[in-house]
Amino acid sequence: MSDQSPADIELRTSRLSLLRPTTEDIDAIFAIHTDPEATLHNPSDALTNRDEAHDLYERWNDQWQRCGYGYWVVRRHGSSRQLGFCGIKPMELYGMKILNLFYRFIPAAWGQGLAGEAATAVVTWASRKAPDLPLIARVRPANIASQRVAVRAGLTRAEHLDGIGFDGFDWIFATNLPE
Ligand SMILES: CC(C)(COP(=O)(O)OP(=O)(O)OC[C@H]1O[C@@H](n2cnc3c(N)ncnc32)[C@H](O)[C@@H]1OP(=O)(O)O)[C@@H](O)C(=O)NCCC(=O)NCCS
């Protein structure tokens, strides 16, 4: 999977370009994961030093090599500024293999529909490339913006899967669950 060309994995929406991160994105990974607003609901994701950002990038990159998909870095067309990250990670939930949807954007980019646009592109891509896997988002009950992004991307509440996560009780939103 590591020999994919960028064209194989770039996702494009009307406003956004989503690309596989490179080492050039480590500073942006560090910045967003040390921003108190961007980690407010998920403090377990917060980083404290650049080495941790480097390690996180390596884990993301390993997953890209293993799976052929992962977390994308999101920019507006024609801009070099990283606005956020959005992607999927294989996990198990109650013994069920699933894809977990992730999105985190810099506060300066919030409120413009960008996360919803990126998440929709990722969910659409996953439905074609991994049609057998349920896709979920684990969201803290107070994180209304994240819940709205999950719904905008086509996920619906799956209360029966709710449970304790890394930062407390998580509400589960899902699509493509088995009957
Ligand atoms: C969650 C997050 C990605 C949303 O980013 P965003 O670019 O502002 O989202 P959008 O502009 O696409 O908005 C999506 C929806 O959320 C709503 N929304 C955005 N901010 C909101 C807020 N503070 N309160 C209530 N609704 C909000 C929008 O109105 C929109 O609703 P709609 O789909 O009904 O039109 C962003 O807040 C973020 O990065 N938060 C920190 C990281 C995080 O919590 N990630 C999720 C972990 S589960």
The ligand as an ORCA input file, in Angstrom:
! r2SCAN-3c Opt
* xyz 0 1
  C     -16.108     19.289     15.697
  C     -15.440     20.230     14.707
  C     -14.539     19.439     13.775
  C     -16.539     20.941     13.904
  O     -15.892     21.776     12.971
  P     -16.663     22.858     12.092
  O     -15.825     23.084     10.865
  O     -17.017     24.041     12.918
  O     -17.982     22.096     11.710
  P     -18.991     22.568     10.587
  O     -18.813     24.038     10.299
  O     -18.880     21.584      9.456
  O     -20.387     22.435     11.330
  C     -21.073     21.219     11.358
  C     -22.359     21.436     12.123
  O     -22.088     21.716     13.504
  C     -22.742     22.901     13.881
  N     -21.894     23.558     14.859
  C     -20.642     23.983     14.691
  N     -20.172     24.497     15.842
  C     -21.183     24.367     16.753
  C     -21.312     24.688     18.115
  N     -20.315     25.264     18.807
  N     -22.487     24.418     18.729
  C     -23.495     23.833     18.064
  N     -23.413     23.484     16.756
  C     -22.285     23.759     16.121
  C     -22.867     23.673     12.593
  O     -23.926     24.619     12.680
  C     -23.200     22.577     11.625
  O     -24.522     22.176     11.795
  P     -25.424     21.690     10.563
  O     -24.751     20.456     10.002
  O     -26.729     21.418     11.195
  O     -25.416     22.820      9.581
  C     -14.597     21.310     15.428
  O     -15.420     21.953     16.376
  C     -13.387     20.725     16.122
  O     -12.353     20.502     15.499
  N     -13.510     20.494     17.433
  C     -12.374     19.974     18.227
  C     -12.063     18.538     17.904
  C     -13.232     17.639     18.153
  O     -14.014     17.832     19.099
  N     -13.352     16.625     17.295
  C     -14.391     15.632     17.415
  C     -14.024     14.611     18.447
  S     -15.372     13.420     18.619
*
